[in-house]
Amino acid sequence: MLNFSSIMNNKENIPGKLLMSKVKIISIMILTGFLCFPAITLSQGKFEGKITIKVPEIENYGELSYYIKGDKIRINVEGKQRNSDLIIDPDIREMILLKTQMSKYIIFPFDGYSETGTVNKSKNLKQFKNTGIKKNMQGYYCEKWIYQSDDKEIIAWLTKDIGQFRFFRNPEKNKNPISWKNEIENSGYFPMKIQEKSNRGKAITTLEVKDIKRLKLDNDYFQPPDDFGEMKKPNINLMKNFMQKKQ
């Protein structure tokens, strides 16, 4: 192992070229250590904190504040027209939709967003192909995955070092998830960047992590505020029966 102190103390006895060579090696080692340090420190331990995500596809918003504590997730949709935040607690299998402008909340069952209504535990990206290309993004090592269909290509940079990801969707709309999104959600990967490319167009970035901060979050932040009142989830079947009787 090179000893920097001994080299500098005995530099009179070392030929000039050899001295410069050893100093260069030590400089490279120090520089490499500093460059790698952020990735090492950020990736250790289970992530808790805030992730700022740019999402141009959400009209009139454009940015999500994504909070993680253990398996709990809170997604705040930022912007002038912000009116809904979403809390997901897999342990009690609940989603809480916070209607911020009304100071109300609605509780929905959480089944992992799977198309079948059950949580997919396979942890596989069956529809995606791993390109083998890796990149450091925001201090995390990411892999490039590609999904291809007849009409589009999805390029996703994914990391295993943050935790499970959930796309923001309003549970009131009750739409089935897009299959490739559902696969990412159940894979255990966290997307750092997603681009969609149609067969006729250029790649459009639909999601990109802009900032990551480790924070100590209070458990109460993953509960409805005390001054929010509960709204009961509308019974769709009763509403359908009522409309049929009126006809």
N, C-alpha and C positions, 0 to 999 in steps of 0.2 A: 504494500500500500504506500502511496506517495505521502510523505510527511512535509507539508508546506513549510513548517517552522525550520526544519533541518535544512531544507533547500535554501531558504533565504539566509540562514545563519552561515552557511558554508558556500555561498555563491562565488567567493574568490577562488575556490578550488574546482569549480565546475566550468568547463569550456562554455563560451558564449552561446553557441548554437544549441547545446544540450540544455543549458539553463532556460533559454527562451522556449524550447520545446516542452519542458516540464511545466513551466509557468502557463503555457497555453493549454495544456491538458487539464491543469487544476482549474483554470478559468472556465473552461468548457463544462467541467464537472459541477462547479458552483452555479453557473448560469442554467444548466439543465435542471439542477435541483430546484431553483427558484421557479422555473417554468412549469415544472410538474407539481409543485406544491399546492396550487389552488385545486387541481383535479383530485389530489389525494385527500385534502381536508374536506372538501364538499361531499365526496362520495362515501365517507365513513359514517356508519350509524344510520338509523332510520330517520328519514327526513321529516322535519317539522318546521313549518314556516309558510311563507307567501311566495307564489309564483305569478308573475304578471305575463299574461298571454294576449298577444294581438290576434284578433279573429275578425278579419274583414268581412267574412261571410254573414256575420250577425248584423243585419241592417240597422243603422242609426246608433250602434254601440261601438263596436270595434275593439273592445278590450275587456278581458276577464281578470278579476283578482281571484286567484285559486289558492285556497288555504287547506293545509293538510296537517292533521294531528292523529297519529296512529292510523286507523282505518277510516277515520271520519274525514269528510270533505265538505268544505263550504265554497260555493262558487258565487261571487258577486259580479253581476253584469254592470260595468261602469258606463257612464254616459249621461247626457241630458235627459233621455227618456227612460232611465233606469226605473223599473217598477217591480222587478222580481229578483230575488236571490234564492239559491237552492242549497239546502243542507242534506247530505246523504250520510246515513249511519247504518252500515251493513250489519252491525252486531244485533240491532233490534229490527233490521229489515224495514227501515222507514226512510222516506224522503219527505222533507218539510219544505214546502214552497212558501217563502216569505213575500207577501205582497206589501212592499215597503211603503208605497204611497197611501195605502189604506190602513197600515198598522195591523194587518191580519196575517194569519198563516193557515195553510191547509196541509194535513198529513196524508201522504199516499203510501201504499205498500211498495217496498223496494225488492225487486226480484232479480237484480243484477243486470237489468236492461237486455236480457237475452230474448231472442225471438220466440223461444219456447216457453218463456215464463220461469225458467229455472237458471240458476247460476252455472255458467260453463266453467268447469275446473280443469279443462285440458291444458291450459297455458300454452297453446300452440297457435302459431300464425300460419294456418293452413293455406290461406289464399295469398299470402305474401311470399316473396322470394328474397332471401338474404343475399345481398350483393357481395358481402365480405368487405365492403368499404367502411372504414371507421373514421370518426372525426371527433375532436374535442369541442363541445358546444356548451357555453356558459359554465365551464369547469367540469363537465360530465362527459364520459366516453359514450358515444352514440354509434349505432349501426344503421346503415342505409338499407331499407327494405322497400320492395316495389310490388305493387298490386296492379294487375292488368286485367281489363275486361274488354268487351267488344268496342266500347265507345270512349273509354278513358284509361288513364294511367295515374296511379297514386304513388307518390314518392314520400316515404315517411322516414324521418331520422328519429330513432327510438333508443331510450336508455332504460336499463334495469335498476338504476341506482336511486330512484326517487320513490317509486311506488305505483300503485294502480291508478289509472286515469279514467275519468268520466267526462264525456262530452256534455256540454250544457244542452239540455232540452227541457221544455216546459211540460211537466207531467199532465197538465190539464188538457193538452192537445192529444195525448194518448196515441201517438204514432209509433209504429214499429221502427226500430233502429235500422239504419243502413248496414248491410251485412259486414262490410269491411271495418266500419266504425265499431260495431259490436265485437269484432274479433280483436281489435286493439284494446278495447276496454277489458276484455277477459284474459288478455295475454300476460298481464303483470308489467308490461312495458309502459313507459311514459313518453309521449311524443314531444320532441323539442321543435320539430318543424314538419309540416305537412304541405305538400304541393299537389294540386290536381292538374292534369294535363289531358285535354280532349284530343281526339285523333286529328282535329283540324286546327287546333289552337296552341298557344304557348302555355307554359306552366304558370299557374296562378297559386300564390301562397294563401292557403286558407287557415293556417294556424302557425304561430311562431312564438316561442318563449323569448321574452325580451329582458326579463330580470328574475333572479332567484335570491331570496333572502331567508336565511335560517332565523326563525323567531320562536320564542316560547309563547304558545297560544293558550289562552284560558279555555277550560272545558265549556264555560257558559257561552262562548262564541259559537258553539255548535248546537245551541238551543234557541228557540224563539225568544226575543226580548220579553221582559216581564210586562211591558205595556202593550204587547200585541195580543189581540183576541183571536180565538180559534174559529175558523169557518169550516163548516161541515162539507165534506166532499159531496157534490151532487150525485144522486143516484140516477145513472143513465137509463136503467131499465124502467124505473118508475116514470121518468120523463117521457120515454117512448110510449108506455102504456097510456099515459095521460093524453098524449097527442093523438093516439089511435082512437081513444074513446070520443074525443072532440070531433073527429072526422065522422 
